[in-house]
Amino acid sequence: MCSSERCLRTLIKTTLLLSLATLRLTAASHPNQMPVDLAGHSVDAFSAPARARVFLFVRTDCPVTNRYAPELRRIATEFSGDHVQFWLVYPDGSETSGAIEKHIAAYGFPGKPLRDAHHELVARAKATVAPEAAVFDKAGTLVYLGRIDDRWVDFGKARQAPTTHDLENALADVIAGKPVPVSKTRAIGCSLADVE
């Protein structure tokens, strides 16, 4: 039988060794958890300087996502001279690069596509549906997460025209150096919980 101090040291040492082994196994099974471009190259979307970064979480099979393509093009064009980066984030690991390329071509989505199969960006932004927009300021701080606008009242139920342009307003505030007064809204769309 060991003394309580000796037992405690042994327990701590064993716990540390198990934790280290778990980290090594995780790293070995997922050597590259960063998002990748369509060619499979790792991409650090926060490495280049930008006044704002917009991550648009999308799914190829989501009708709400697809209906927002014209509005997203309009917003990207509006902020094209303001050093704003637009990224299309595809969190469904089963979607192929070819399917993503066809999706972008069919609807004319703006931004650079990223495959986020390990949900690194999903977790960083706390995104839950597609389409959902996350805006990060130049320091990499999340300043807005939510809907693009309030056109969709519920899944399958939309207004004729939006009354609030949440993403556009958030970007205008970030570019002007102001705080974003409404930092979170509820996005309507297809769940990201069922994609791996």
N, C-alpha and C positions, 0 to 999 in steps of 0.2 A: 504494500500500500504506500502511496506517495504522499508527501506533505502537500498541503493545499497550495502553497506557493509553487512548488515543483509541478503539480498538476496543472495549475493555471498557465505556467510557461509552456508546457507541452501542448495544451489546448490552443494557445495563441499561435504557436509555431505550426501546428497542424492546420489550423484555419488559414493562415497565411499561405502555406504551401498549396492547399486546395484551391484557394482563390487564384493564385498564380497559374496553376494548372488549368483552371477554367478559362482564364484570359487567353492562355496560349492555344487552347482548343478552339475557342471562339475566333481568334485571329487566323488560325489555320483553316477553319472551315469557311471563313469570309475574309479572304486576304484583301479584298478591295471593296469597301462598303460605300465609297464615294459614288455619287451619280456619274453616269457615263454618257458620252455622246452616242450618236447612232452607229459609229464605227467601233464602239466599245472602249474608247479611251477615257480615263478618269478626268473629271472636270471639277475644278474648284470654282464654283460660280461666284465666290466672294473675293477672288484674288485680284481682279482688275478694278481700278478705281471707277466709281460711279456715284452719282448723286443719289440715285435710288435704284433698287433692284425689285423687279416684279416677278414673282413666281406664280404662274397660272397652272394650277393643278387640274389636269384634264384626263378624260378617258375616251378612247375611240368609240366606245359603245354607248356613250351617254348623249341622248338627244338634247338635253339642256346645254351641255358643253357646246355641241355643234351649232346650236342656234345663236350662241354668243360670238361666233367668229367675226361677223361684220363689226360689232361693237368693239371687240378687242383690237381689230385692225384700226378702227378710227382712233382709239385711245393711244395705240402705239404710234400712229402717225402724228397725233397732236403733241406727243412728248419726245418725238424723235431727235430734236435738237437740244435736248436738256440733259444729256448724259444719263439717260435712264436705260437700264438693261432689262429686256423682256426675255423670260425663260418659260418654255412650255415643259411642264413636269409630268411625265408619264409614270405613275407609281406601280402599274400592273406589270410585274415581271414576266408575265406570259405573252405580252404584246411584243411582236417582233419589230425590228428596225424597219423592215419593209412595210408592215402594217401602219407604223407611225408615219413613215414618209407619205404613204397614200392618204392618210387622214389629213395631214398638213396640206397636201396638194389639193384634196377635194374641197376643203373648207377655207383655205387661205389664211390659216392661223399665223399671227405674227410671233416673232421670238425664236430663240434657239432651242431646239428640243433636247431634253435630258431624260434618260431612263433612270428612275429612282427605285430600283427593284428592292433595295434594302431599307427603303423609307427613311433615309437620312434627312432629306428635305421635308418630308411629311412630318417627321417628329420635330424638327427645328421650328417649323411654322405652326405646328399643331393643326394641320389641315385635316378635315374629315370628309369632305365631299368634293365632287367635280361637277361644275367648275367652282373653284374657290381661288381667290387672289390673296397673296401675301406680299406685303410691301416692306422692304428693309431699307433703312436709311444708309447714308454713306459709311457709318460706323458699324454696320451690320446688325443693327437693332431692329427687331420686328416692331413696326409702328402701325400696321393695319393688317387685319385678317378678316376675310368675309366675302360677301357677295360683290359682284361687279356693279350691279345696280339693283333697284327694287322691282324690276319687271316681273319676276317670278314670285308669286304669293305662296304657292305650294307646288309640289311636284304635279305637273299636268295642268296647272292653273296659273295663267299669266295675265298681266295688265296689257292694254293696247300699247302703252308707252310708259317708260319708267318715270317716276317723279323725283327720285334721288339717284345721283350718279356717284356712288360711294367710292369706287376705285379711282375714278377721275379726280374727285375731291381730295382724296388722301394724297395722291401724287402731286396735285397742285400745292397742297400745304407743305409737303416735303421739299419740293423745289423752291418754294418761297422761304424755307427755313423756319416754318412755323410748326408747332405741335399739331398732330392730327387729333381733332376733338372727338371723333367717333373712331376708336381704334379697333372695334370688333362689331361685326354684324353677322347675322345668320344667313348662310348661303343655302340655296335650294338646289339640289341636284342628286347625283348618283353617289352612293356611299363609297368611301375608300377602304372601309373595314373589310370588305370581302375580296380585296385584291392582294396578292402576295408578290 
